[in-house]
Amino acid sequence: MFTALFGSLFALLFSGVWIGAALGITGIIIMHFWGPGIGLLGSATWDAINIYSLTTLPGFIFMGEVIEESGISARIYDAVTPLMARLPGKLLHSNILVSAMFAAVVGSSSANAAIVGSVAIPELRRRKYDERLVLGSVCVAGTLGLLIPPSGAFIIYGVMADTSIAALFAAGTVPGILLALAFMTYIAIVGIRRPSIAPAEEKALPFKETLISVSRVWPLVLLMVSCILPIYAGWCTPVEGAGIGSLFSIIIGSIFGKYNWRALKTSLVKATETSAMIFFLVVGAMILAVSVSVIGAPRALVMWVGSLPLPPIAILFIIYLMYIIMGCFLDGISMMLVTLPFIIPTISALGFDMLWFGVELVLVIEIGLATPPVALNLYVVQGIAGPKTSLTDIFLGSLPFLWITLGMMFLLTAFPQIATFFPHAIGL
């Protein structure tokens, strides 16, 4: 039975079938031959799409599309550049800072990398910055879009793990800021040791002009506060926060950007396509989750894990390794949907905090986004940088930042309070 489950799933995945279809077909096979039949298919499909919390996702996706279409991304990048030119490594820091700022609006890793990369890569190439550091910083800093709220990955995890999405947003905030600072620290250290990574003639503006330039980021800060603060304060649900953010993004994009009716149509189409793709995956995953639950797979897995002569921390590291390996072949959302029906009861049985594990899971997904052969951010950056740009150069430039992300995973494992103290402090 389990051989058929995993055999059919991986056979379909490696044959090129859409991931959502592969998940659903596998679930149908299991229900037909080992379960009560496909009579549960209708209810499983309905349950998959009849989850109120999932409606948060399209709102935040649309908000990110509005920011991209309005041209505010270029404005924000130009605003923070004079400040970053004062640091060792100079404008390379802009890639990290702007990615962190857009992460609090976009909620998508690939969209974050595309927005920042489309502005940063041509500009830093023109100024003769180190090629690998430019590509690597854009690629991995884009993954902050999954960690700093709002995050599509946290929404999916919260729904499947029955964990508060608002609390997950809060839990990702401090680790996200720390990770961005760690990336910038690495760039500064490299900039001190190898000043050649940045052009010597790059000069910072006078302090007064720098402050004036940085002050131009306030529209994006206003947008971040408008959609995240009400959620943290308990004034609205994450779904309502996504709606507020979508409305404010249109207003801000129209006033401070070049947003118009044509851009609105484009944003709606792109957000609909992305949302439909994710919901298709969710439906397939729910069908599979129902099937494995019916045959008792999660319970069997928990019992098997519990019988292993290993301490819980050792089992946790085995789970980390499994996710890192899977991240080389599956995108983050698909990986979560395939594994969480098994992993959630396992983590719960081991006594780990589900809120903390959600942050750890997002960190390991971030590593997978820049790990070949299936590394979405690598291909996004290559698409922006041009076909002559080697994937090897992008990956080697990303590698130091991936090690830093792995280090953050271990730090959170040793000190889970880094993730949990903020949501607990604000009563989530």
Helices and strands as residue ranges (DSSP letters): H 2-14, H 19-33, G 38-40, H 41-49, G 52-55, H 56-70, H 72-84, H 92-106, H 109-126, H 131-141, H 144-147, H 152-161, H 165-193, G 195-197, H 207-214, G 215-217, H 218-233, H 238-256, H 261-294, H 297-307, H 312-326, H 332-350, H 354-368, H 376-385, H 391-414, H 417-425
